[in-house]
């Protein structure tokens, strides 16, 4: 199963999304992140990807979700495990790179019509301060076939590891 991370910077009632300019997820708004490289922890990958994609180094962050995707990539069935983080403090100002174009949005006014189809199922919950685990089955056009989202109680956050 492929291991990935995604990070959302949070500033008051705003969240930073970035338009993916190439590769997997092209032309969609999302958080920043990507593959966990050999020898990296999820946390190290999240920091590295943020630095590469928007030139920012997260300083204060927390893992808020673990999501399993049963989907298709390049026509092939693929399973992904995505570890989701929120960051409230960072070094640097988000800037556009060859990979991503960042933009701040009100948490209550996210462009879901140009995001991944699963995002409305879970992203509002983590932006409200909840932690969760989820599993999504997506069709070959990235549409949601099935979803299973579980909010975690304070004592169950070890499920995010």
TAJONOR-V137139 format. One record per helix or strand of 3 or more residues. SS is the DSSP state (a for helix, b for strand). FROM is the first residue (numbers start at 1). TO is the last residue. If there is no record, write none. Layout:
ss-><SS,SS>
from-><FROM,FROM>
to-><TO,TO>
This chain:
ss-><b,b,b,a,b,b,b,a,a,b,b,a>
from-><2,14,32,42,57,76,100,112,119,132,144,154>
to-><11,20,35,54,73,91,106,114,127,138,151,160>
